[in-house]
Amino acid sequence: MSKTQRKSLDYNILFDKHAIDFLTKLPKDISKRIYFKILSTKQHPFHYFERLEGRSDYKLRIGDYRAIADIDQTKSVIMITLIGHRKNVYR
């Protein structure tokens, strides 16, 4: 494999129980949109996630919703800790 053909490693995505609970309470079309947007970040998470100012975790914008995550580069894991509406998620 040449330097220009580097294989990108997919990150594993884990969901906290609170994030799953929130998704199950949403209308099905919205929860599917959020879920598939999160899955689309597996190959290049730092292209999609932004670091939260003054914190060690990251946010992913999905319309009016936000997913908060801890990203462990050494283990290639994205841990979704919280999903919520943008007006409530940072409290």
DSSP file (Angstrom, degrees, kcal/mol; ACC not computed):
  #  RESIDUE AA STRUCTURE BP1 BP2  ACC     N-H-->O    O-->H-N    N-H-->O    O-->H-N    TCO  KAPPA ALPHA  PHI   PSI    X-CA   Y-CA   Z-CA
    1    1 A M              0   0    0      0, 0.0     5,-0.1     0, 0.0     2,-0.0   0.000 360.0 360.0 360.0 127.8    0.0    0.0    0.0
    2    2 A S    >   -     0   0    0      1,-0.1     3,-1.2     3,-0.0     0, 0.0  -0.282 360.0-102.7 -80.0 169.9    1.5    3.4   -1.0
    3    3 A K  G >  S+     0   0    0      1,-0.3     3,-0.7     2,-0.1    -1,-0.1   0.804 122.2  54.1 -63.7 -28.9    1.4    6.4    1.2
    4    4 A T  G 3  S+     0   0    0      1,-0.2    -1,-0.3     2,-0.0    -2,-0.0   0.619 104.4  56.3 -82.0 -11.2   -1.4    7.9   -0.8
    5    5 A Q  G <  S+     0   0    0     -3,-1.2    -1,-0.2     2,-0.0    -2,-0.1  -0.214  74.3 161.2-111.6  41.9   -3.6    4.8   -0.3
    6    6 A R    <   -     0   0    0     -3,-0.7     2,-0.4     1,-0.1    -3,-0.1  -0.365  41.2-120.6 -65.4 138.9   -3.6    4.7    3.4
    7    7 A K        -     0   0    0     -2,-0.1     2,-0.4    -6,-0.0    -1,-0.1  -0.661  22.7-138.1 -80.3 129.3   -6.4    2.6    4.9
    8    8 A S        -     0   0    0     -2,-0.4     2,-0.4    36,-0.0    36,-0.1  -0.753  14.3-135.1 -89.8 135.6   -8.6    4.6    7.2
    9    9 A L        -     0   0    0     -2,-0.4     2,-0.3    34,-0.2    67,-0.0  -0.745  15.3-129.9 -90.6 131.5   -9.6    2.9   10.4
   10   10 A D        -     0   0    0     -2,-0.4     2,-0.3    34,-0.1    33,-0.2  -0.585  19.3-129.6 -77.6 140.6  -13.2    3.1   11.5
   11   11 A Y        -     0   0    0     31,-2.5     2,-0.3    -2,-0.3    66,-0.2  -0.625  20.2-119.5 -83.0 148.3  -14.0    4.1   15.0
   12   12 A N  E     -a   77   0A   0     64,-3.0    66,-3.3    -2,-0.3     2,-0.5  -0.704  25.6-143.9 -83.3 141.6  -16.3    2.0   17.1
   13   13 A I  E     -a   78   0A   0     -2,-0.3     2,-0.4    64,-0.2    66,-0.2  -0.941  17.5-175.6-113.7 125.5  -19.4    3.9   18.3
   14   14 A L  E     -a   79   0A   0     64,-2.9    66,-3.3    -2,-0.5     2,-0.5  -0.928  12.3-147.0-118.1 143.7  -20.8    3.2   21.7
   15   15 A F  E     -a   80   0A   0     -2,-0.4    66,-0.2    64,-0.2     2,-0.1  -0.937  12.0-131.6-114.5 131.1  -24.0    4.8   23.1
   16   16 A D     >  -     0   0    0     64,-2.8     4,-2.0    -2,-0.5     3,-0.3  -0.407  30.2-112.2 -68.7 153.9  -24.6    5.7   26.8
   17   17 A K  H  > S+     0   0    0      1,-0.2     4,-2.5     2,-0.2     5,-0.2   0.864 117.8  54.8 -57.8 -38.4  -28.0    4.4   28.1
   18   18 A H  H  > S+     0   0    0      1,-0.2     4,-2.1     2,-0.2    -1,-0.2   0.873 106.8  50.8 -65.5 -37.1  -29.3    8.0   28.5
   19   19 A A  H  > S+     0   0    0     -3,-0.3     4,-2.2    61,-0.3    -1,-0.2   0.914 111.5  47.2 -66.3 -42.7  -28.5    8.7   24.8
   20   20 A I  H  X S+     0   0    0     -4,-2.0     4,-2.2     2,-0.2    -2,-0.2   0.913 110.4  52.7 -64.5 -43.1  -30.4    5.5   23.7
   21   21 A D  H  X S+     0   0    0     -4,-2.5     4,-1.0     1,-0.2    -1,-0.2   0.905 109.4  49.4 -58.6 -42.6  -33.3    6.4   26.0
   22   22 A F  H >X S+     0   0    0     -4,-2.1     4,-0.8     1,-0.2     3,-0.6   0.926 110.2  50.7 -63.7 -44.5  -33.5    9.9   24.4
   23   23 A L  H >< S+     0   0    0     -4,-2.2     3,-0.8     1,-0.2    -1,-0.2   0.884 107.0  53.7 -61.1 -39.3  -33.5    8.4   20.9
   24   24 A T  H 3< S+     0   0    0     -4,-2.2    -1,-0.2     1,-0.2    -2,-0.2   0.744 105.7  54.2 -70.3 -21.6  -36.3    5.9   21.6
   25   25 A K  H << S+     0   0    0     -4,-1.0    -1,-0.2    -3,-0.6    -2,-0.2   0.631  94.3  86.7 -85.9 -14.6  -38.5    8.8   22.8
   26   26 A L  S << S-     0   0    0     -3,-0.8    -3,-0.0    -4,-0.8     2,-0.0  -0.399  97.0 -84.1 -80.0 159.5  -38.2   10.8   19.6
   27   27 A P     >  -     0   0    0      0, 0.0     4,-2.5     0, 0.0     3,-0.5  -0.366  46.5-112.9 -58.1 146.3  -40.4   10.3   16.5
   28   28 A K  H  > S+     0   0    0      1,-0.2     4,-2.3     2,-0.2     5,-0.2   0.838 113.0  53.0 -56.3 -40.3  -38.9    7.5   14.4
   29   29 A D  H  > S+     0   0    0      1,-0.2     4,-1.7     2,-0.2    -1,-0.2   0.890 112.4  44.8 -66.2 -38.2  -37.9    9.7   11.5
   30   30 A I  H  > S+     0   0    0     -3,-0.5     4,-2.4     2,-0.2    -2,-0.2   0.921 112.9  49.8 -71.2 -43.9  -35.9   12.1   13.7
   31   31 A S  H  X S+     0   0    0     -4,-2.5     4,-2.6     1,-0.2    -2,-0.2   0.885 111.0  50.3 -64.3 -37.2  -34.2    9.3   15.7
   32   32 A K  H  X S+     0   0    0     -4,-2.3     4,-2.7    -5,-0.2     5,-0.2   0.904 109.7  51.2 -65.2 -40.6  -33.2    7.5   12.5
   33   33 A R  H  X S+     0   0    0     -4,-1.7     4,-1.8    -5,-0.2    -2,-0.2   0.925 113.3  44.4 -61.8 -45.1  -31.7   10.7   11.1
   34   34 A I  H  X S+     0   0    0     -4,-2.4     4,-2.3     2,-0.2    -2,-0.2   0.937 114.0  50.1 -64.3 -47.2  -29.7   11.3   14.3
   35   35 A Y  H  X S+     0   0    0     -4,-2.6     4,-2.2     1,-0.2    -2,-0.2   0.924 112.9  44.8 -59.3 -47.8  -28.6    7.7   14.5
   36   36 A F  H  X S+     0   0    0     -4,-2.7     4,-1.5     1,-0.2    -1,-0.2   0.816 110.4  54.9 -71.3 -29.2  -27.4    7.5   10.8
   37   37 A K  H  < S+     0   0    0     -4,-1.8     4,-0.3    -5,-0.2    -1,-0.2   0.915 109.2  48.2 -66.3 -41.9  -25.6   10.9   11.1
   38   38 A I  H >< S+     0   0    0     -4,-2.3     3,-1.6     1,-0.2    -2,-0.2   0.925 110.4  51.4 -63.1 -44.0  -23.7    9.6   14.1
   39   39 A L  H >< S+     0   0    0     -4,-2.2     3,-1.5     1,-0.3    -1,-0.2   0.825 100.0  64.4 -62.4 -30.9  -22.8    6.4   12.2
   40   40 A S  T 3< S+     0   0    0     -4,-1.5     3,-0.3     1,-0.3     4,-0.3   0.598  92.4  64.6 -69.8  -9.1  -21.5    8.5    9.2
   41   41 A T  T <  S+     0   0    0     -3,-1.6    -1,-0.3    -4,-0.3    -2,-0.2   0.425  70.9 102.4 -91.9   1.7  -18.8    9.9   11.5
   42   42 A K  S <  S+     0   0    0     -3,-1.5   -31,-2.5     1,-0.2    -1,-0.2   0.826  83.9  39.8 -57.7 -37.8  -17.0    6.5   11.9
   43   43 A Q  S    S+     0   0    0     -3,-0.3    -1,-0.2     1,-0.2   -34,-0.2   0.877 133.0  16.2 -84.2 -37.3  -14.2    7.1    9.5
   44   44 A H    >>  +     0   0    0     -4,-0.3     3,-1.7     1,-0.1     4,-0.7  -0.551  66.3 164.9-135.4  69.6  -13.3   10.7   10.1
   45   45 A P  H >> S+     0   0    0      0, 0.0     4,-3.1     0, 0.0     3,-0.8   0.821  75.2  58.5 -61.1 -31.7  -14.9   11.8   13.4
   46   46 A F  H 34 S+     0   0    0      1,-0.3     5,-0.1     2,-0.2    -2,-0.0   0.594  97.7  62.1 -78.4  -7.2  -12.8   15.0   13.7
   47   47 A H  H <4 S+     0   0    0     -3,-1.7    -1,-0.3    -6,-0.2    -6,-0.0   0.779 118.6  26.5 -78.1 -29.3  -14.2   16.2   10.4
   48   48 A Y  H << S+     0   0    0     -3,-0.8    13,-0.4    -4,-0.7     2,-0.3   0.805 109.6  72.3-103.2 -39.4  -17.7   16.2   11.9
   49   49 A F     <  -     0   0    0     -4,-3.1     2,-0.4    11,-0.1    11,-0.2  -0.596  62.3-155.4 -86.3 141.4  -17.3   16.7   15.7
   50   50 A E  E     -B   59   0A   0      9,-2.5     9,-3.0    -2,-0.3     2,-0.2  -0.933  23.6-114.7-112.5 138.8  -16.2   20.0   17.2
   51   51 A R  E     -B   58   0A   0     -2,-0.4     2,-0.3     7,-0.2     7,-0.3  -0.513  33.0-118.9 -69.9 136.7  -14.5   20.3   20.6
   52   52 A L    >   -     0   0    0      5,-2.7     3,-2.0    -2,-0.2     2,-0.2  -0.595  35.2-101.6 -77.4 136.6  -16.7   22.1   23.2
   53   53 A E  T 3  S+     0   0    0     -2,-0.3     3,-0.1     1,-0.3    -1,-0.1  -0.373 102.7   3.1 -63.5 126.2  -15.1   25.2   24.5
   54   54 A G  T 3  S+     0   0    0      1,-0.3     2,-0.3    -2,-0.2    -1,-0.3   0.565 118.6  87.8  77.2   9.4  -13.5   24.7   27.9
   55   55 A R  S <  S-     0   0    0     -3,-2.0    -1,-0.3     2,-0.2     0, 0.0  -0.849  75.4-129.7-133.9 168.8  -14.4   21.0   28.0
   56   56 A S  S    S+     0   0    0     -2,-0.3     2,-0.1    -3,-0.1    -3,-0.1   0.500  81.3  81.9 -98.4  -4.6  -12.8   17.8   26.8
   57   57 A D        -     0   0    0     13,-0.1    -5,-2.7    -5,-0.1     2,-0.3  -0.419  68.9-128.8 -99.2 177.5  -15.8   16.4   24.9
   58   58 A Y  E     -BC  51  69A   0     11,-3.0    11,-2.5    -7,-0.3     2,-0.4  -0.801   8.0-141.2-124.8 159.3  -17.1   17.1   21.5
   59   59 A K  E     -BC  50  68A   0     -9,-3.0    -9,-2.5    -2,-0.3     2,-0.5  -0.937   3.3-159.0-122.9 148.7  -20.4   18.0   19.9
   60   60 A L  E     - C   0  67A   0      7,-2.0     7,-2.1    -2,-0.4     2,-0.5  -0.995  17.6-139.6-123.4 124.1  -22.0   16.9   16.6
   61   61 A R  E     + C   0  66A   0     -2,-0.5     2,-0.3   -13,-0.4     5,-0.2  -0.722  25.2 170.9 -86.9 128.5  -24.7   19.2   15.1
   62   62 A I  E >   - C   0  65A   0      3,-2.8     3,-2.2    -2,-0.5     2,-0.2  -0.749  62.5 -74.2-135.8  84.6  -27.7   17.4   13.7
   63   63 A G  T 3  S-     0   0    0     -2,-0.3    -1,-0.2     1,-0.3     0, 0.0  -0.452 114.6 -11.4  60.9-124.7  -30.3   20.0   12.8
   64   64 A D  T 3  S+     0   0    0     -2,-0.2    22,-3.1    -3,-0.1    23,-0.3   0.407 128.0  80.0 -84.7   2.5  -31.9   21.2   16.1
   65   65 A Y  E <   -CD  62  85A   0     -3,-2.2    -3,-2.8    20,-0.3     2,-0.4  -0.741  61.4-156.2-112.1 157.6  -30.2   18.3   18.0
   66   66 A R  E     -CD  61  84A   0     18,-2.8    18,-2.2    -2,-0.3     2,-0.5  -0.988   5.3-153.3-132.0 141.7  -26.8   17.8   19.4
   67   67 A A  E     -CD  60  83A   0     -7,-2.1    -7,-2.0    -2,-0.4     2,-0.4  -0.972  13.2-154.3-111.1 128.4  -24.8   14.6   20.2
   68   68 A I  E     +CD  59  82A   0     14,-3.3    13,-2.0    -2,-0.5    14,-1.6  -0.873  22.5 175.0-103.3 133.8  -22.2   15.0   22.9
   69   69 A A  E     -CD  58  80A   0    -11,-2.5   -11,-3.0    -2,-0.4     2,-0.5  -0.974  34.1-139.3-142.6 151.4  -19.3   12.5   22.7
   70   70 A D  E     - D   0  79A   0      9,-2.3     9,-3.1    -2,-0.3     2,-0.6  -0.945  26.4-155.8-102.5 131.4  -16.0   11.6   24.2
   71   71 A I  E     - D   0  78A   0     -2,-0.5     2,-0.7     7,-0.2     7,-0.2  -0.947   7.0-164.9-115.8 119.9  -13.5   10.5   21.5
   72   72 A D  E  >> - D   0  77A   0      5,-2.9     5,-2.0    -2,-0.6     4,-0.9  -0.885   4.1-174.7-104.4 104.7  -10.7    8.2   22.4
   73   73 A Q  T  45S+     0   0    0     -2,-0.7    -1,-0.2     1,-0.2     3,-0.1   0.833  81.1  57.3 -69.5 -33.1   -8.1    8.2   19.6
   74   74 A T  T  45S+     0   0    0      1,-0.2    -1,-0.2     2,-0.1    -2,-0.0   0.847 119.2  30.3 -69.0 -32.6   -5.9    5.5   21.2
   75   75 A K  T  45S-     0   0    0     -3,-0.2    -1,-0.2     2,-0.1   -63,-0.2   0.436 104.7-125.5-102.6  -1.9   -8.8    3.0   21.3
   76   76 A S  T  <5 +     0   0    0     -4,-0.9   -64,-3.0     1,-0.2     2,-0.4   0.948  60.9 143.7  53.1  54.6  -10.6    4.3   18.2
   77   77 A V  E   < -aD  12  72A   0     -5,-2.0    -5,-2.9   -66,-0.2     2,-0.6  -0.981  41.3-162.2-128.6 134.6  -13.8    4.7   20.2
   78   78 A I  E     -aD  13  71A   0    -66,-3.3   -64,-2.9    -2,-0.4     2,-0.7  -0.973  13.4-163.2-110.3 116.3  -16.5    7.4   20.0
   79   79 A M  E     -aD  14  70A   0     -9,-3.1    -9,-2.3    -2,-0.6     2,-0.9  -0.890   8.4-150.7-104.2 110.0  -18.7    7.3   23.1
   80   80 A I  E     +aD  15  69A   0    -66,-3.3   -64,-2.8    -2,-0.7   -61,-0.3  -0.701  22.4 172.0 -80.1 109.3  -22.0    9.1   22.7
   81   81 A T  E     +     0   0A   0    -13,-2.0     2,-0.3    -2,-0.9   -62,-0.2   0.741  59.6  10.5 -92.9 -25.7  -22.7   10.3   26.2
   82   82 A L  E     - D   0  68A   0    -14,-1.6   -14,-3.3   -64,-0.1     2,-0.4  -0.986  50.5-171.2-157.3 140.3  -25.7   12.6   25.5
   83   83 A I  E     + D   0  67A   0     -2,-0.3     2,-0.3   -16,-0.2   -16,-0.2  -0.999  31.5 134.1-130.3 134.9  -28.2   13.4   22.8
   84   84 A G  E     - D   0  66A   0    -18,-2.2   -18,-2.8    -2,-0.4     2,-0.1  -0.985  56.6 -66.7-166.0 173.4  -30.6   16.3   23.2
   85   85 A H  E >>  - D   0  65A   0     -2,-0.3     4,-2.1   -20,-0.2     3,-1.7  -0.439  51.5-115.6 -68.6 146.5  -32.2   19.4   21.7
   86   86 A R  T 34 S+     0   0    0    -22,-3.1     4,-0.4     1,-0.3    -1,-0.1   0.772 113.2  55.3 -59.5 -28.6  -29.8   22.2   21.2
   87   87 A K  T 34 S+     0   0    0    -23,-0.3    -1,-0.3     1,-0.2   -22,-0.1   0.682 120.8  28.6 -80.3 -15.0  -31.5   24.5   23.8
   88   88 A N  T X4 S+     0   0    0     -3,-1.7     3,-1.2     2,-0.1    -2,-0.2   0.603  97.8  82.8-115.0 -16.7  -31.2   21.9   26.6
   89   89 A V  T 3< S+     0   0    0     -4,-2.1    -3,-0.1     1,-0.3    -2,-0.1   0.754  87.3  53.7 -71.7 -26.1  -28.2   19.8   25.8
   90   90 A Y  T 3         0   0    0     -4,-0.4    -1,-0.3     1,-0.2    -2,-0.1   0.495 360.0 360.0 -89.2  -1.8  -25.5   22.0   27.3
   91   91 A R    <         0   0    0     -3,-1.2    -1,-0.2     0, 0.0    -2,-0.1   0.479 360.0 360.0 -75.7 360.0  -27.1   22.4   30.8
